[in-house]
Amino acid sequence: MLKNLFDMGNLKQKIDEMKEELKKEKIVSESGGGMVKVEANGFGDILKLEIEEDLFKGTDKKLLEDLIISAINMSKEKTKKLFQQKMQEAIGFLPLDGIQDLIS
């Protein structure tokens, strides 16, 4: 395993492949029983935000803001888990915290 770790060309290729896969991933998170949905890619970039029409009728602004924040935070957590899974598949172990910032 350590021999493969130090094969930098192979490691770079695996990381590049992982980055392409993460770009294509679609992660959907929802809050309020599906009233607010957020779609993100594997890097956590928000691609889409859907809000049920009923939320605009008589719902207070604070509730809507809380539901949006909740959906975004769930999306971030799912993205983090997906990244860890892809990284383990690519290099065979989980890297140190913070590596995601270096790759994305």
C-alpha positions as CSV (number, residue, x, y, z in Angstrom):
1,M,0.0,0.0,0.0
2,L,2.8,2.5,0.8
3,K,4.5,1.7,-2.5
4,N,1.3,2.7,-4.3
5,L,1.0,5.8,-2.1
6,F,4.3,7.1,-3.3
7,D,3.6,6.4,-6.9
8,M,2.7,10.1,-7.5
9,G,1.8,9.7,-11.1
10,N,-0.7,7.0,-10.3
11,L,-2.0,9.0,-7.3
12,K,-2.5,12.1,-9.4
13,Q,-4.4,10.1,-12.1
14,K,-6.6,8.5,-9.4
15,I,-7.3,11.9,-7.9
16,D,-8.1,13.5,-11.3
17,E,-10.5,10.6,-12.0
18,M,-12.1,11.1,-8.6
19,K,-12.6,14.8,-9.2
20,E,-14.3,14.1,-12.5
21,E,-16.7,11.6,-10.8
22,L,-17.4,14.1,-8.0
23,K,-18.3,16.8,-10.6
24,K,-20.9,14.4,-12.1
25,E,-22.4,13.3,-8.8
26,K,-25.8,14.7,-7.8
27,I,-26.7,14.9,-4.1
28,V,-30.3,15.8,-3.2
29,S,-31.1,16.9,0.3
30,E,-34.4,18.1,1.6
31,S,-36.0,19.6,4.7
32,G,-39.5,20.3,5.8
33,G,-40.7,16.9,4.6
34,G,-39.5,17.7,1.1
35,M,-40.8,21.3,1.0
36,V,-37.3,22.6,0.3
37,K,-34.8,20.6,-1.8
38,V,-31.2,21.3,-2.6
39,E,-29.2,19.6,-5.3
40,A,-25.4,19.8,-5.2
41,N,-22.6,18.2,-7.0
42,G,-19.9,16.1,-5.3
43,F,-17.9,19.2,-4.4
44,G,-20.8,20.8,-2.6
45,D,-21.6,23.3,-5.2
46,I,-25.3,24.1,-5.1
47,L,-26.8,23.3,-8.5
48,K,-30.5,23.7,-7.8
49,L,-32.9,24.9,-5.1
50,E,-36.6,23.9,-5.2
51,I,-39.1,25.5,-2.8
52,E,-42.7,24.2,-2.7
53,E,-45.2,27.0,-3.7
54,D,-47.2,26.5,-0.5
55,L,-44.3,27.8,1.5
56,F,-44.8,31.2,0.0
57,K,-48.4,31.3,1.1
58,G,-48.7,32.4,4.7
59,T,-45.4,31.0,5.9
60,D,-43.1,33.3,7.8
61,K,-39.8,34.3,6.4
62,K,-37.8,32.9,9.3
63,L,-39.3,29.4,8.8
64,L,-38.4,29.4,5.1
65,E,-34.8,30.6,5.8
66,D,-34.4,27.8,8.4
67,L,-35.6,25.2,6.0
68,I,-33.2,26.4,3.3
69,I,-30.3,26.5,5.7
70,S,-31.2,23.0,6.9
71,A,-31.3,21.6,3.4
72,I,-28.0,23.2,2.5
73,N,-26.3,21.9,5.6
74,M,-27.6,18.4,4.9
75,S,-26.2,18.7,1.4
76,K,-22.8,19.6,2.8
77,E,-22.7,16.7,5.1
78,K,-23.7,14.3,2.3
79,T,-21.0,15.8,0.1
80,K,-18.4,15.3,2.8
81,K,-19.3,11.6,3.2
82,L,-19.3,11.1,-0.6
83,F,-15.8,12.7,-0.9
84,Q,-14.5,10.4,1.9
85,Q,-15.9,7.4,0.1
86,K,-14.5,8.4,-3.3
87,M,-11.1,9.1,-1.7
88,Q,-11.0,5.7,0.0
89,E,-11.9,4.1,-3.3
90,A,-9.2,6.0,-5.2
91,I,-6.2,5.7,-2.8
92,G,-7.3,2.9,-0.5
93,F,-7.4,4.8,2.8
94,L,-9.0,7.9,4.3
95,P,-6.7,10.9,4.1
96,L,-6.1,13.5,6.9
97,D,-8.8,16.1,7.5
98,G,-8.5,19.1,5.2
99,I,-7.4,17.2,2.1
100,Q,-10.7,18.0,0.5
101,D,-9.8,21.7,0.5
102,L,-6.5,20.9,-1.3
103,I,-8.2,18.9,-4.0
104,S,-11.4,20.9,-4.7
